[in-house]
Amino acid sequence: MKISKNQLKFHVFLSIFSFLILLFSCQDTVNKSTKTESIGPKNGALLIGGGGMTDEMWQVFYDFAGGKSAKLVIIPTAFDENSINYDPEFKILKRQFTSRGFEDIQFMHTRDTLVANSDEFIQPLKNATAVWLTGGRQWRTADAYLNTKTHFELNNLLKRGGIIGGHSAGASIQGSYLVRGGRDLNGNYKIISNSDVGFGFVTNTAFDQHHLDRNRQYDMFDLLKIKPKLLGIGIDENTGILVQGNEFQVIGNKFVSIYDNTFWSPFFNKIDTLEKGKNKFYVLKNGDKYNLKKRRIQLNKFLKPKKLTSNQQNEYLGTYLFEKSKVFWNNIIIENDTLKFQIVRRNIVRDPIPIYAYKKDLFFDTDAELWFHFERDSLGKIISFDKKTHKFINGMNQKFNKISK
């Protein structure tokens, strides 16, 4: 059968068109599959500190380690030789942990990767419930243990539900990129390191420490120029993050800086995508939560809103006597049978946010940061409320509970 020139042109056009569709669909698939994410440990927890520990941070590490039944392994390999020779049996270091309640403590230290890769050396990790990685120089820890049986057993500890903690060098080593591994020619520690591979307990992530205290907040941009897919996290002293799964919470009395190509502020409570080339970061404080996989601030995940039936709503709220509270700058309103909290500051009126019942006369906001205690009169009518920030409800810390699988 003969094909006319017009038919031939049509077939050629159709073939090219089909190829282009296939090409673009493949590119779309590649783009979706290579979307940059940071993934935390599937089980267990990480405590990653910027340098120094608050009492709250110690308590969280102790609780997650198992309390009195904790089996702790301390790895001091980041220390220099002078520090190790000064305290070769690590008695001084051990006192820091016995004073916090730990009883079963073992130490693991070597500079030799062959030793680190031996079955005998890794025995203490087999039954450990917690590991502590000390400060010092993170490249020393990487040089000794990276991709050895020790590294493998650290991951096994997490799989069993244990916790790995550390601050300063013990923080950087837990990321995938090892920041600040050595001095440059001028004697300064730059964020870009020669030994640049960490343990990778959190993927595609770089943890910088002593962050705001040492004015390192702009150094992360130098790293992200050459490693744009990394999530940059700067952690201040006496501050840390508790990582569970793909989310973390901030613990401590200072700040954690986030470099994820967005900008967020609690004043507007809105996430803005940065214009290309803009260098911005934002900070999180104690109790704030972040989703590593989605790379965005995370709303509360531990407390779930209690759904109220119409009868329960009457029981929980009673007769609401006021639309505007007597508390300056704070309003409580009802919209579509939903209780909402609203901040009013001079001529600024923020959008009302829903608040949820924890129990009768006790409500919380979406971040579980603010708690509202309602007061009733002798007839059971709600007449006022008290707004507080809460850590403990019924004797339990609502911020740092373990995630239940």
N, C-alpha and C positions, 0 to 999 in steps of 0.2 A: 504494500500500500504506500503510495507516494504521500509525502508530507509537504504542504505548501510552505513558502517562506514565512508567512504570517504565523502558521501553526508552529514552525520551528522556533521563531522568536518568542512565542508564548511559552513554549516548553522550557526554553532557556531562562526566561524571566521567572517562571514558576520554580525552577530548580534553585536559582539564586535567592529568591524570596524565602524558600523553605530553609535554605542553608543559613540565612540571616536569622530567621526565627529560632533555629536550633542553636546558633551561636549565642544569641542574647539570652535564651533560656538557660544555657549552660553557665553563662557568666552570672546570671541571677542565682543559680544554684550554688556556684562557688562563693558568691558574696554572702549568701545566707549561711553556708557551712563554715565560712572563715570569720564569722562575726567574732570580734574580740570579746572574750569573757575572762573573768578571774574566778577560779573554782577553789573552794576550800575543802577540807577533809570531809569525806562522807560520814565518818563516825568520829567520836572523840571531840576534843576541843584544843584550841591554841590560846595561850595568853602571851601577847606580844607587847612588850613594854618599851618605852622610850629611854629609860634610865632611871633607876630608883623605883621604890615600891611604896604605895600607900597601904595603910592597914586593910582597907577594903580589897585592894588587889591581892594581898597576901591571903585574906580570908577566902576569896573566890578560888585561888589556886589550891588552897588546902582542901576546900570542900569538893572540888572537882577531882582531886587526887584520891579521895576516899576517906578524908578525915583521919581518925586514929588508925585505921587499917591501911593507910596509904603505904605503898612501897615505892620510895623515891630513888631515882638515879640522877646524880649530878654529874654533868660533863663540863669540866673546867678548862678544856683545851684551848679556849680563846685567850687564856692568860699568857703572859710572857714568861720566860724562863726564870727571871728574878722573882716574880710572884710565886711561882710554883716551888722554887728552891727555898724561899722564905718559910713556906708552910707546906712541906712535902706530903704530909699526911692529911692536909686540908682540914685541920681541926678548927681553925678560925672560921673558915667558910661553913663548916658543918654547924657551928653554933647559931648562925643566922637562921637555919631551918629548924633546929631543935627548939629554939625559942618561939617558933611559930606553931609548934605542936607535932612536927614530924618526928617519928621514932625510928622507923626502918629506913635507913639511908645508906646507899652505896655510891662509890665514885668510879667513874670510867675515864681514863685518860691515856692517850698515846699520841705520838707524832708519826707513827709508822703505819702506813696504809695496809701493810701485810698483817700486822697485828689487828687492826680495825676490821679486817676481813676474815678473822679467824673465829671458829665456833666457840672456843674457850673465852675469848674476850667479850663476846656479846651475851654471855649467860645472864648477867644481871638484868638485861632488858627483857628477857623471856617472860618474867612474872611481874615486871614493873607496872605500876598504875600511873606513874608520872615521871617526867624527865624535866630537869632544869638545865638550860644552856646559859652559861655565865657570860658576863661582859668581857671585853678585851678587844681582840681583833678577829673579826668574823672569818677572815681568809684562813686563819690557822685551823679553825674548826672544819672548814670546807676542804682544805688540803689533806686533812687526816681521814675524813669520814665519807666524803662525797662518793656515791655509787659503790659503797662497800656493804658488807653484811650489817654493819652498824646502822647505816642509813636505811637499809631494808627493814631492820627490826624497829626503828623509830616509826616507820609507817605502819608496821604491824601493831605497835602500841596504840596508835590512833584507831586502827580498825577494831581493836578490842574495846574501845570507848575510853581510853586514857586521855591524859592531858599532857601537852608539851608546852613549857613556858620558858621565858627568857626575856631579858631586857638588854638594851644597848646592842652589843654584838650578837647577843642571843635573840634579838629581834630580827636583825637584818638577815641572818642565816635562814630564817624560816620562809622567806620569800623566794621567788624564782630567780630574781636578779640580785646579786650581792653588791650592795652599794658601799662606798667608802672603804675600800680594802687596803689602801696604802697612801704614802705621801707623794706629792709631786716634787719637782725640782726646787720649788720655793718653800718646801716644808709644810704645805697646806694639805689637808685631807679633802680631795675632790670627790664628788658623788660618783663619778665614773671610775670604775674599778678595773684592774687588770684581771684579777680572779673574779669573774662576774657571774658564776653560777651558784645559786643557793640550793637549799634542800627542797624547795618547791612545795612545801606543805600548802601554800596558796599559790596557784599558778598565775603567770602573767602579772606579777606584782613585785614592786620594790618597796621595802620598808626602810625609811630613814629615821634615825633616832636623835635624841638631844635636839629636837627640831627647832622650836622657837627660842629655846634658851640660848642656843648658839647661832641664832640668826641664819639658819639654813633654809629658810622657807622659799628662797628663789633658786636654790641649786637644782631642785627637781626639774626645772624647765630645761636645763642643760642636758639632763639625761633623756627627757622625753623627746627632744629634738632628734636623737639618734635611735631611740627605742619608743616610737610613738604608740605602740600597742600596749605598753605597760600601764598598769594602774599604779599611780604614785600615792603612797601613804606616809606622811610625816607624823611621827609620834613624839610628843613632848615628854619631858622628865616628870616622874611621879604620875604618869598616865599610861594607859595601855588599852588594847582592844582584846575582847574575848570573842574568838572566832568559833562558831558552831555551824557546820555545813557551809553554805554560801553566804552567811550573814555574820556581822559582828556588832558588838556593842562597845561603847567607850566606857572605860572605868578610870577613875582618877580625878585629880583636881585641876588639870590644865586642859590642853586641847589636842585634837588629832586633825591634821590638815589633809584634805582630799584633792587630788589632781586627776580628774576624770573627764576633762574637756567640757564640763558644765559648771554652772555657778548656782548656788542655793543660799538663801538667807531665811532664817526663821521669822524675820519680820514680814516678809511677803509670802513665805511658805510656798514658793514656786521655784521649779527647776528651769533654768534658762540654758539653752545650748549656746556655747560660745561661738563668736565669729572666728573664722579661720585666722590663726596667727595671734589670737588674743591669749595672753598669759594671765590666767586667774586661778585661784584656788579658794576653797572655803573650809571653815573649821567646824568640827563637831565637839560637843562637850559630854560630860558624864551622863550616861544613860541613853545618849543618841544611838540610833541603829542605822546600819548601812548594808545594802544588798550588794555583795561582791559580783554576783553573776549579772545582775541588771545594771550594775554600776550607778546606783542612785541611792539617796537616803531612803531608809526603810521605815514604814509605819510600824507601830507596835505589833509584835507577833506572839507575845506570851499570853496576853489577855484577850479573850474573844468577847465581842459584844453579846450581852444577854438579850435575847428577843423576848419582848414582853407582850402578852396577850392584853386585850382591853381591860380584863379584870385585874391582871397583874400591874398594869400601868396605873390603875387607880390605887392599888395597894402601895406601889413604890412611890408614887408622886402625890397621892392624896388630892386635895383641892389646892391648886396653885393660886396663891393670893396676889402675886405681883408679876408683871411683865418686865419690869425693870427693878433690879436689886438695889439695895441700899449701899452696896459696896461700890466705891468710887471707881470708875473706868470699867466696870464689869456689868454686863447684862445677861440675864437668862431669859430666853424667849422660847416659845413653842411654835414650830412650823410643821404642819401636816402630821400632828400627833408625835413629833420628834422633838425631844428636848435639845436645845442648842445653847452654846455659850458664845458670847460676842464681846469683843473688846472695843471700847469707845475711848478715843483719846483726842480731846479737844474737837477739832473738825474732822478727825479721821475715824471712820466707822468701818471696821473690818467685817468681812463676810462671817456670818455665824458658823461655828463648827459643831457637828453633832457630838453629844456626850452620851455615854452608855452606862447602864446599870451594872455595878459590881455586886451590890446587895442593896437592901432597903436603905435609902437615904445616903448611899455612897455611890457616886458616879465618877467616871474617868473620861478623859479626852482621847482622841484617836492615837496619840503617841504614848498614852499612859504616863504622861509627864505631870499633868495637873489632875488633882482629885478634888471633888466637890462634895462637901458634907452638908446635907440639908438639915435644917432645924425645924421642928414642929411645935405648935402650941399645944395646950392641954386637950384640945379637941382633935388633934392629929393633923391639923392643917399646916402646910409648909409656909413658913413666914420669912425665912432668910437662908443664906448658905455661907459657908466658909471655904475659900479656895486655898489649897495647899499643894506643895510638891511632896510626893510620897515616895519613900523607898520601901517601907515595911508596912504590910497590911496583915493583920492576924499573925504577927510574928514571923512572916515570911518575906524575904526580899523579892519583890515582884520584878525587879529589873534583871536579875542574873540567875534565873532558874534554868536548869538543863532543858534542852529541847527534847520532848518526848517523841519517839519514833512511832 
